């Protein structure tokens, strides 16, 4: 069987298995990239050596085609995603097509999870300002000026929902107007795909976020409960925040960082780990423990700064 036909069958099985759309999209992108590199060969001609050469190509030669135009090399975590996709595909080939797997000796990328860096208060305020106003411009004949952005309310609503609920960007894009109860602040997240990642749960909006979302909805041309709250794709939201970060002079602005910020602020303000786990939709406490470790470190450093015994030099 040709590689292209194998990929087609693998994706169809994934769709039938209720995989999340983001997972299917990742499989398509990574495997089609491998197809372009390797050519449409017979599956049983793919050797362990060719897979090793492919991973070396991804690390040193491949230039990603990102919406932002950034062509920097793939991160170790991205390379690991490619490794996992190849493993999943050839495992399927073994199970469905009785083919010998060429990937069994392919070493996994070794990397450490990146350090979690929540937004600081001043960074969030700068991003909200960037939602509302364009970058400062001006000419020799005109003083510096800013203009109000036509999408300011939408972008601010996006930012505040992510920050106040800890939703994943995919969960945000699937929200319907009827999922948001502006009277009590409840946001109902429905299960999606296999339910392994997006679990049914209720998260909450505070008063400021509710007011912004209400104002945003009142200006929409569509207001039926079944209409999507936002019509942007996850990719467009990522690009939107990348550009907001550029205007606000804030580095590394991406949707998941708001989730990190929500979690750490929740713990800093006295929230418990079990409720946080439920609101984030995590199956285990593993990730929540990482947030807790950061919050505990913050408390320790705050005590060191505020210790009366140390500061008074008793």
HUBELZI-V473734 format. One record per helix or strand of 2 or more residues. SS is the DSSP state (~ for helix, > for strand). FROM is the first residue (numbers start at 1). TO is the last residue. If there is no record, write none. Layout:
SS|FROM|TO / SS|FROM|TO
This chain:
~|3|16 / ~|21|38 / ~|43|45 / ~|48|60 / ~|76|97 / ~|121|132 / >|137|139 / >|142|145 / ~|152|165 / ~|169|173 / ~|177|179 / >|186|189 / >|201|204 / ~|207|218 / ~|234|248 / ~|255|268 / ~|273|280 / ~|286|306 / ~|308|311
